Amino acid sequence: MNNIIVFPMVLPLLTGIFLVFLRKYIRLQRWISIGVMVFVAGLSVYILNLIQAEGILRLDFGGWQPPFGILFVADSFSVLLVLTASIVTAICLLYAFFSIDRAREEMFFYPFVLFMVAGVNGSFLTGDIFNLFVCFEVMLLASYILISLGGTKIQLKESVIYVAINVLSSWFFLVAVAYLYGTVGTLNMAHLSQRIAESGQTPILTVISILFLLVFALKAGMLLYFWLPGSYSAPPTAVAALFGALLTKVGIYSMFRLFSLVFYHEPQITHTLIGIMAGLTLIGGSLGAIAYRDIRLIISYNVIIGAGVILVGLAISTPSAIEGSIFYLIHDMVSKALLFLLAGTMIALTGHAKMNRVSGLIRNYPVLGWLFFIVMLSLAGIPPLSGFLGKVLISQGAIESGSYLLLALSLISSLFVLYSLLRIFKQCFWGETTISEDGEVPLRKGMLIPSVLLAAASVGLGLGSELIVGYVRDAAFTLSNPNIYIEGVLIQDE
C-alpha cells in the first residue's frame, strides 16, 4: 500500500521520458501531460486521507530498512504541497496549450515541465537529505531548459544569472551535506533528528545548519533575491507561473522540514537568523514592488514578499504561526500562479509590459479585470479570501511570542502588496481605453479559463477553509512535534 507515495514523483518522470519520443505529436503530448497531473492530484487526495487514517507513510527502496536506505515519507505537510503543486501545474499546462508556440512545444516543453514537477514532488516526499539534493537538481536542470527555451535575448541573459546562482547554491548544498554526514554519520532526516536530540546540537552542527539556511534562502528567494525578478519575468507566461508558484516553495519547504525536525535545538541562533532574513526580505520585496512600472517585475517582487511572510511563521515557530504559514504557503502557490497568468494575458493582449502604456482594459475585458481584483485582495489578506486566514494565524503566533517587529513588517508588507497591485489595477484597467475597436485582440477562452479556475480555488480556500483545516492542523502538529515524524519513520512496521 505504501508504494503509492512514490507515484507523484515517478509518474511525471516516466511520462516525461515517454513524451520525448512523441516530439511531433503535440496534441497527444498535451493531453497526456495534463492527464498525468490530474491523476497525481487525485492520488494525492487519496494519500492525504490515508495518512489521516493510518499515520505517516514510509516507503523503503531496495528493501533497506531506515536509516540505511533511501526512503520516501508522506505526511500531511508534504502531501498537501504535492496536491497543490499538481493542481497548479495542470492548470498552467492548460494555459500553455493556448499560449506556447509550436516551436517551443516541439523542443520538449511538456517533458521538461513534467521533469521539473517530478523534482518538486520528490523534494516534498523524500526522507533523506542527499536524496533531497538529487531531487533539487532534477528540478533545477529542467528549469534551466525551460527558462531558456526559445532562445530570446532576454531569456539567455537572465538564464545565465539564474543558472550561476543555482549552481553556486547547489555546490554549497553538497558541501553542507558532506559536513553533516561527516559529523553525524547519517543523512536520514528522522535518524538525524534522533541523534542530534540525544547528543545535543554542537557548535559545528549549528554552523552546518546556517550553511543549509543560506542554501535554502538562496533557492527560496530570500534576502539574496536579486536574481529572481529578472529570471521569473523572462520566460513565457506559463513557465513564469510555474516558477513563481513552485520553485521558491521547494526552498521554503526544505527550511521548514530541516529547522523543525533536525536543527531546532538552538532557536536563539537559527530561528533568529531566519527572522532577520524574513524581515529584510519583506522590506526589500516591498520596496521593489513599488519601485517599478514593469508589470512582470512588480509581480516577481510580490513572490519575494510572499516568501518573507511564510518564513515569519517558521521564525516564530509557535503552533498557530506554523499552521498559518502552511495555510499561506498553499494560498501563495495558487495566487502567484494566477497573478502571473493574468499579467501574461494582459501583456499578450496589449503588447506592452509597462503599466503606463496600458489603460481602460476593463472596458474591453471585464472578466480579466475582476479576476485581477480578486487576486489583488487575496494577496493583500483581505477576508474572506485565501490569504486572510494564514496571515491572521501568523499574526496570532507573533503576538503570542512577542515578535512585534516581525508582526509589524508582515502587516506593513500587506499594504505594499495592495498598493503595488492597486497601481496596476488603477492604471491598466480604469480610465480611457487605449485599445480601439479595430485593434481589440479577442481574449481566447483557453487563456481565460485557467485564470478562472485558479481564482475559484483562491476564493474556495478562503470560504471553504474548514475543508482543509484538519489536514493543515495535522501538518502543523507534526512539524511542531518531531517525535511524531521520528516514530513514523524509524519505528513503524512495514
C-alpha positions in Angstrom: 0.0 0.0 0.0 2.8 2.4 0.8 4.2 2.0 -2.7 1.7 4.7 -3.9 3.6 7.5 -2.2 6.3 7.3 -4.9 3.9 7.8 -7.7 3.7 11.6 -7.6 7.4 11.6 -8.5 7.7 8.5 -10.7 4.6 9.1 -12.9 5.7 12.6 -14.1 9.2 11.4 -14.6 8.3 8.3 -16.6 5.7 10.2 -18.6 8.3 12.9 -19.4 10.7 10.2 -20.8 7.8 8.7 -22.8 6.8 12.1 -24.3 10.4 12.7 -25.5 9.6 10.0 -28.2 6.4 11.8 -29.2 8.1 15.1 -30.3 5.9 15.7 -33.3 2.6 14.6 -31.7 1.9 17.8 -29.8 -1.8 17.3 -29.2 -1.1 13.9 -27.7 1.7 15.3 -25.5 -0.7 18.0 -24.2 -3.4 15.7 -23.1 -1.1 13.0 -21.7 0.8 15.6 -19.6 -2.3 17.3 -18.2 -4.0 13.9 -17.6 -1.0 12.7 -15.6 -1.1 15.8 -13.4 -4.8 15.5 -12.8 -4.3 11.8 -11.9 -1.4 12.8 -9.5 -3.7 15.4 -7.9 -6.4 12.8 -7.3 -3.9 10.3 -6.0 -2.6 13.0 -3.6 -6.1 13.4 -2.1 -6.3 9.6 -1.5 -2.8 9.6 0.1 -3.8 12.6 2.3 -6.8 10.8 3.6 -4.8 7.6 4.1 -2.4 9.5 6.3 -5.3 10.7 8.4 -6.4 7.1 8.9 -3.0 5.3 9.3 -0.5 8.0 10.2 2.8 8.8 8.4 3.5 6.6 5.4 7.0 5.3 4.6 8.4 3.6 1.5 11.9 1.9 1.7 13.7 1.5 -1.6 15.5 -1.8 -2.2 14.2 -3.4 1.0 16.7 -1.5 3.1 15.3 -0.5 6.5 15.9 3.0 7.7 18.2 4.6 8.4 20.4 2.6 6.0 18.4 3.0 2.7 16.8 5.7 0.6 13.2 6.3 1.6 10.2 8.4 0.8 8.0 9.7 3.6 4.5 11.1 3.2 3.0 13.2 6.0 0.2 15.8 5.8 2.6 18.7 5.2 4.4 17.1 2.2 1.3 15.7 0.6 -0.7 19.0 0.9 2.1 20.6 -1.1 2.2 17.8 -3.7 -1.5 18.2 -4.1 -1.3 21.9 -4.6 1.6 21.7 -6.9 -0.2 19.1 -9.1 -3.3 21.2 -9.4 -1.4 24.3 -10.2 0.7 22.5 -12.8 -2.4 21.0 -14.5 -4.0 24.5 -14.8 -0.7 26.1 -16.0 -0.4 23.4 -18.7 -4.0 24.1 -19.8 -2.9 27.8 -20.2 0.2 26.7 -22.1 -1.9 24.9 -24.7 -3.1 28.2 -25.9 -0.1 30.4 -25.3 3.1 28.4 -26.0 4.1 28.5 -29.7 4.5 25.2 -31.5 8.3 25.7 -31.9 8.7 25.6 -28.1 6.3 22.7 -27.8 8.4 20.7 -30.3 11.5 21.5 -28.2 10.3 19.1 -25.5 8.4 21.7 -23.5 6.0 19.2 -21.9 8.6 16.6 -21.0 10.7 19.2 -19.2 7.7 20.6 -17.3 7.0 17.0 -16.1 10.7 16.5 -15.2 10.5 19.7 -13.1 7.4 18.6 -11.4 8.9 15.2 -10.6 11.8 17.0 -8.9 9.4 19.2 -7.0 7.3 16.3 -5.8 10.4 14.2 -5.0 11.7 17.1 -2.9 8.5 17.2 -0.9 8.4 13.4 -0.3 12.0 12.4 0.3 13.1 11.4 3.8 16.8 11.6 3.1 18.8 14.8 2.7 21.1 13.6 0.0 18.0 12.5 -2.0 16.6 16.0 -1.4 19.8 17.3 -3.1 19.2 14.9 -6.1 15.5 15.9 -6.4 16.6 19.6 -6.3 19.0 19.0 -9.1 16.3 17.2 -11.2 14.0 20.2 -10.7 16.7 22.7 -11.5 18.1 21.0 -14.6 14.6 21.0 -16.0 14.1 24.7 -15.1 17.4 25.6 -16.8 15.9 24.3 -20.0 12.5 25.9 -19.5 13.9 29.4 -18.7 16.0 29.4 -21.9 13.6 27.6 -24.2 13.1 29.7 -27.3 16.4 31.5 -27.0 15.3 35.1 -26.9 17.9 37.7 -25.9 16.3 38.4 -22.5 15.9 34.7 -21.8 19.5 34.0 -22.4 20.7 37.0 -20.4 18.6 36.1 -17.4 19.2 32.3 -17.7 22.9 32.9 -17.2 22.3 34.6 -13.9 19.7 32.1 -12.9 22.0 29.1 -13.7 25.0 30.7 -12.0 23.2 31.4 -8.7 21.6 27.9 -8.6 24.9 26.1 -9.4 26.6 28.1 -6.6 23.9 27.3 -4.1 23.9 23.6 -5.2 27.6 23.5 -4.5 27.1 24.9 -1.0 24.3 22.4 -0.6 26.6 19.5 -1.4 29.3 20.8 1.0 26.7 21.1 3.8 25.5 17.5 3.1 29.1 16.2 3.2 29.9 18.0 6.5 26.6 16.9 8.1 27.3 13.2 7.2 30.9 13.5 8.4 29.7 14.9 11.7 26.6 12.8 12.5 27.1 9.7 10.3 23.6 9.6 8.7 21.5 11.6 6.2 18.1 10.1 7.1 16.2 13.1 8.4 14.4 11.1 11.2 17.7 9.5 12.3 19.5 12.9 12.2 16.8 14.3 14.4 17.1 11.4 16.8 20.9 11.5 17.0 21.1 15.3 17.4 18.4 15.2 20.1 20.4 12.6 22.0 23.8 14.2 21.7 22.8 17.9 21.5 23.3 20.4 18.7 27.0 21.1 18.9 28.6 24.4 17.6 29.7 22.6 14.4 26.2 21.4 13.8 24.9 24.9 14.3 27.4 26.2 11.7 26.3 23.4 9.3 22.6 24.4 9.9 23.5 28.0 9.0 25.1 26.8 5.8 21.8 24.9 5.0 19.9 28.1 5.8 21.9 30.1 3.3 21.4 27.4 0.6 17.7 27.3 1.0 17.4 31.0 1.4 19.0 31.5 -2.0 16.6 29.0 -3.5 13.6 30.4 -1.8 14.3 34.0 -3.0 15.0 35.3 0.5 17.5 38.2 1.2 19.8 37.5 -1.8 16.9 37.7 -4.2 18.5 40.0 -6.8 18.4 37.1 -9.4 14.7 36.3 -9.0 12.7 39.3 -10.6 14.5 39.2 -13.9 14.6 35.4 -14.1 10.9 35.0 -13.4 9.9 37.7 -15.9 11.9 36.4 -18.8 10.3 33.0 -19.8 6.9 32.5 -21.4 3.9 33.2 -19.1 3.0 29.5 -18.4 6.7 28.8 -17.4 6.9 32.0 -15.2 3.7 31.0 -13.5 5.1 27.6 -12.7 8.3 29.1 -11.4 6.5 31.6 -9.2 4.2 29.0 -7.8 6.6 26.1 -7.3 10.3 26.7 -7.3 10.7 29.1 -4.4 8.3 26.9 -2.4 10.7 23.9 -2.5 13.3 26.0 -0.7 10.7 27.2 1.8 9.6 23.6 2.4 13.1 22.4 3.0 13.7 25.1 5.6 10.5 24.1 7.4 11.5 20.5 7.3 15.0 20.8 8.5 14.5 23.6 11.0 11.5 22.0 12.7 12.8 18.4 12.6 16.6 18.5 12.7 18.0 21.9 13.7 15.5 23.1 16.2 17.7 22.9 19.4 19.4 26.4 19.1 16.5 28.6 18.0 18.1 31.7 19.5 20.6 31.4 16.7 19.0 29.6 13.8 15.4 30.9 14.1 16.7 34.4 15.0 18.6 34.4 11.7 15.5 33.1 9.8 13.6 36.0 11.4 16.2 38.6 10.4 16.3 37.2 6.8 12.5 37.1 6.6 12.3 40.7 7.8 14.9 42.0 5.4 13.2 40.0 2.6 9.9 41.7 3.4 11.5 45.1 3.3 13.4 44.5 0.1 10.5 42.9 -1.7 8.1 45.6 -0.6 10.4 48.4 -1.9 11.0 46.5 -5.2 7.2 46.0 -5.7 6.6 49.8 -5.7 9.7 50.9 -7.5 9.0 49.6 -11.0 6.4 50.1 -13.7 7.1 46.8 -15.4 4.1 44.6 -14.6 6.3 41.4 -14.6 8.8 42.9 -12.2 6.2 44.0 -9.8 4.7 40.6 -9.7 8.1 39.0 -9.3 8.8 41.2 -6.2 5.5 40.0 -4.8 6.8 36.5 -4.9 9.7 37.6 -2.7 7.2 39.3 -0.3 5.2 36.0 -0.1 8.4 34.1 0.8 9.1 36.5 3.6 5.6 36.2 5.1 5.7 32.4 5.1 9.1 32.3 6.8 7.9 34.7 9.5 5.9 31.7 10.8 9.0 29.5 10.9 11.0 32.1 12.7 8.3 32.4 15.4 7.6 28.6 15.4 4.5 28.6 17.6 1.8 26.1 16.6 -0.5 28.8 15.4 2.3 30.5 13.4 3.3 27.3 11.7 -0.4 26.5 10.9 -0.7 30.0 9.4 2.4 29.5 7.3 1.1 26.3 5.9 -2.2 27.9 5.0 -0.4 30.9 3.5 2.0 28.6 1.6 -0.9 26.8 -0.1 -2.6 30.1 -0.8 0.6 31.6 -2.3 1.2 28.8 -4.7 -2.3 29.2 -6.1 -2.4 33.1 -6.1 1.1 33.6 -7.5 0.3 31.3 -10.4 -2.9 33.2 -11.0 -1.1 36.6 -10.9 1.5 35.5 -13.4 -1.2 34.2 -15.8 -3.2 37.4 -15.6 -0.1 39.6 -16.1 0.9 37.4 -19.1 -2.5 37.6 -20.6 -2.6 41.4 -20.2 0.8 41.7 -22.0 -0.3 39.3 -24.7 -3.5 41.4 -25.4 -1.8 44.8 -25.3 1.8 44.1 -26.4 3.1 46.2 -23.5 4.6 45.3 -20.2 4.9 48.8 -18.8 1.7 49.7 -17.0 1.8 53.4 -18.1 1.4 52.2 -21.7 -1.9 50.5 -20.9 -5.3 51.9 -19.8 -9.0 51.0 -19.7 -8.7 47.3 -20.1 -11.8 46.6 -18.0 -13.9 48.1 -20.8 -12.6 45.6 -23.3 -12.0 42.6 -21.0 -14.2 42.9 -17.9 -13.7 39.3 -16.6 -9.9 39.8 -16.8 -10.2 43.0 -14.7 -12.3 41.4 -12.0 -10.1 38.4 -11.8 -7.1 40.7 -11.2 -9.2 42.5 -8.5 -9.9 39.2 -6.7 -6.2 38.1 -6.7 -5.1 41.5 -5.5 -7.4 41.4 -2.5 -6.4 37.8 -1.8 -2.7 38.5 -1.7 -3.3 41.6 0.5 -5.0 39.3 3.0 -8.5 40.8 2.7 -11.2 38.5 4.2 -12.7 36.1 3.3 -10.2 35.2 0.6 -7.5 32.7 0.9 -4.7 35.0 2.1 -6.6 36.1 5.2 -6.6 33.1 7.4 -2.8 32.4 7.0 -1.9 36.0 7.9 -4.3 36.0 10.9 -2.7 32.8 12.3 0.9 34.1 11.7 -0.1 37.4 13.4 -1.6 35.4 16.3 1.7 33.5 16.7 3.7 36.7 16.5 1.6 38.2 19.3 1.9 35.1 21.5 5.7 35.0 21.1 6.2 38.8 21.5 7.6 39.1 18.0 6.1 42.5 17.4 8.7 43.7 14.8 8.0 40.7 12.5 4.3 41.2 13.1 4.6 44.9 12.0 6.7 44.0 9.0 4.4 41.3 7.8 1.3 43.6 8.2 3.0 46.6 6.5 4.1 44.3 3.6 0.4 43.5 3.0 -0.1 47.2 2.5 2.8 47.3 0.0 1.3 44.3 -1.8 -2.1 46.0 -2.0 -0.6 49.3 -3.2 1.7 47.7 -5.8 -1.2 45.7 -7.3 -3.7 48.5 -7.0 -1.3 50.7 -9.1 -1.6 48.1 -11.9 -5.4 47.7 -11.4 -6.0 51.5 -11.4 -3.6 52.3 -14.3 -4.2 49.4 -16.6 -7.9 48.6 -16.1 -9.5 52.0 -15.4 -9.5 55.3 -17.4 -9.9 55.7 -21.1 -9.2 52.5 -23.0 -6.1 52.5 -25.2 -7.5 49.8 -27.4 -9.6 50.8 -30.4 -12.5 48.6 -31.6 -10.4 47.6 -34.7 -7.3 46.9 -32.6 -9.0 44.8 -29.9 -7.5 41.4 -29.7 -10.0 38.6 -28.8 -9.4 37.1 -25.4 -9.3 33.3 -26.0 -11.3 31.2 -23.6 -8.3 28.9 -23.4 -6.3 31.7 -21.8 -9.2 32.8 -19.5 -10.4 29.5 -18.2 -7.2 28.6 -16.3 -7.3 32.0 -14.5 -11.0 31.5 -13.6 -10.1 28.1 -12.2 -7.3 29.5 -10.0 -9.4 32.4 -8.9 -12.1 29.9 -7.9 -9.5 27.9 -6.0 -8.4 31.1 -4.2 -11.9 32.0 -3.2 -12.7 28.4 -2.3 -9.6 28.2 0.0 -10.9 31.2 1.9 -14.6 30.4 2.1 -14.1 26.7 2.4 -11.1 26.6 4.6 -12.8 24.2 7.0 -12.4 21.5 4.3 -8.6 21.5 4.7 -8.2 22.8 8.2 -7.9 19.3 9.6 -5.1 18.4 7.2 -3.3 21.7 7.9 -3.6 21.3 11.7 -2.2 17.7 11.4 0.7 19.0 9.3 1.4 21.8 11.8 1.2 19.4 14.7 3.7 17.0 13.0 6.1 19.9 12.4 5.8 21.1 16.0 6.4 17.6 17.4 9.5 16.0 15.8 8.9 12.7 17.7 5.8 12.0 15.6 7.9 12.1 12.4 10.7 10.0 14.0 8.3 7.4 15.2 6.6 7.3 11.8 9.8 6.6 10.0 12.1 4.7 12.4 9.6 2.7 14.5 6.6 1.9 12.3 6.4 -1.6 10.7 6.4 -2.2 7.1 
